[in-house]
Amino acid sequence: MNKNDIEELRTRVGCAAVLEHEGFAIDRKESTRRAVKFRRDDDIIIVIHDDRGWFDARSDAKGDVFALARYLQGIGFAEALAAVGELVAFQPTAPVWEKPIVHTQTMASITDRWNHRKRPWRASATWTYLRQCRELPWQVISAADEADVLREGPYGSMWAKHVDEAGAVIGWEERGPDWRGFSTGGAKALFQLGSTSARRICVTEAAIDALSLAAIEQTRPDTLYVSTGGGWSPLTALALENLASGEGAWLVAATDNNVQGEVFADRLRQMADRAGCDFSRLRPEAEDWNEELKEWRERGELPHTRPAHQG
């Protein structure tokens, strides 16, 4: 097969076809248009670049469609060409998106889009979503609001700000009753709630989890609650390394109670070792901290929801 034939095959067969053929299925709840998550038992592959690229969420493996076939089947390049070639006529399941496509060429800048949105206020759609659907105490929502890290997204969704080293907004997590994703054209670094000089740094995978853990812990003054937005970008790694290198830093892996959470926790453990800072693992009994928060609330153990006479 010559180079032109290989390029044509790469164009005609996407990573989704290989994954579905190997028994993977789309995790719609955890997917966005730019990053489609596929699962097969505990295996997780993220498809990016409009179905032309991929990476393994639990390792450093990544590449194109041929690299994917080799990775999944343990075969050589020639065999991968044949395996991919057999899928030319295969039509994988197309994701169904509830959020309309936004054309980036007419889109305002990240800063302008963020500044154009209002902060949540009591009885606003976003406030109601956070209070009723996510069961966050009003005290935590107010603290995040005052810290200027939240915005009202469309259709009752929440925007949670990610910032660069200078504190400028570079993107935001989007969460709502019927949608989850990340800002189109934005970059992931860290969502942060608390003082940047705090010694204890609790790292979660989503801003909702950071807020939920803050609620459970009554927003400890010695703690910075952060979220990676479910990713591990170079900007995320750099931001975490800077925090871990602070004097007396204590890195806490407060990631989810599942395989992906353990992978993230191990990365944080290695980072703490390199930085020479303290490390601990804080694992929710439920799968994530928002589910944990809801269970605490149901049992009446959440301090913010106890009757006044109970303290």
C-alpha positions, 0 to 999 in steps of 0.5 A: 500500500503506497503513501497515498493509499494510506492517507486515503484510508486514514481519511475514510476510517475514523477512530470511532469505527475501530473502537465500536468494532472492538466493543467500545461504546460512547459514554454520552454523559461524559462526552463533548463534540471535541472529546468523545469518551468511549468505554469498554468495561474499565477501558477508556479511550477519548477520541479527538480531532474530529475522529482522527485522533485518540488518547488513553485516559489511563496511560500516555498512549495516543495517535491516529487510527492505525496506532489505535488498531495496533494498540487495541489488537497488539499487532504490527503496522501492516496488520493494522492497515489491513484491520482498518481497511476492513472497516471502510464500509463500517458506519459507527454510531453517531453521537447525538448532541443536545447543544447546537454547534457554534461556529468559531469564526464568528465567535467573540473572544473568551474574555468577552464571552465570559464578561458578557454573562451575569453572575448567578443570583438567588432565584436565577436559573443557574442558582436554582440548578446548583441548589436543587439539582446539585444540592449545594448549600447557598453558602458555598454558591455565594462564596463562589459567586463572590470569588467571581468564578461562576457565570450564568450559562444558557438554559440554566447551566453553570459556567465555572472559570478556568484561569491562567497563571496571571488569573485571566479567564481562559475557558470554563467548565459547562454543566447544566441539567441537560448538558456538560462540556467545556467552552468552545475555543477555551483552554483547560487549566484549573478551576479554583475556589479559595486562597491561592496561598492555602497550604492544602490543595484538594484536586477534583475532576470537576468544578461541581465536585470541588464545590461539593467537597467545599460544602462537606468540609465547610470551606476550610480556610487552609484549603484551595479547592481546584478542578482539572475539568476532567482533563490533564492538559499541559496548562493543568499540569503546570498549574498543579506543579506551581501549587505543589512547589509552594512552601509547605504545600499539601497535595490532596488527590480528591478525585473520583472513586473509580478507575479514572480517579485512581489514575489521576490520583497516581499522577498527583502522587508522582507530582508530589514526589517530584515536588517534595510536598506532602500528599494524601488521597481523599476518596468519596464513598460514593463515585464522586463528591456531588453524589457524596454531598447528596448522601450526606444531605439525605442523612442530615449530616451536612453542617449547613442543613442541620437545625440550628439547635444542633449546632 
